[in-house]
Amino acid sequence: MANSVNADVFVSIHCNSFKDGSAHGVETYSYPGSVKGAVLAKCIQDSVLESGLYTADRGTKTANFAVLRQTKMPAALIEMAFIKNKQDSDLLKYKQNEFAQAIAKGILKYLNTK
């Protein structure tokens, strides 16, 4: 759908999971070799961290995810928190608006828009 409407960016929002409940933090992915995608991912990651929601920075990474690989525009995938970690799951449950605002601010920063 994003390709068909010529979107400026594509952002996929996820919750992370790991069998061990001690895993925590936020990480944002871009497609390997996508310079613009990497900049978008960093803008989003930095914005979430700057919002004060998190201090657990898992960084920006690259991955061959379909939503990153098949989009024609710069794309990022954010893993906001780990659902099996109590503190992270509480953030997901009670801080949805704050996450949305932080992600939006990161996108606006990437687009150089106030």
Buried (B, 14 or more C-beta within 10 A) or exposed (E): EBEEEEBEBBBBEBBBEEEEBEBBBBBBBBBEEBEBBBBBBBBBBBBBBEBEBBEBBBEBBBEEBEBBEEBEBBBBBBBBBBBBBEEBBEBBEEBEEBBEBBBEBBBEBBEEEE
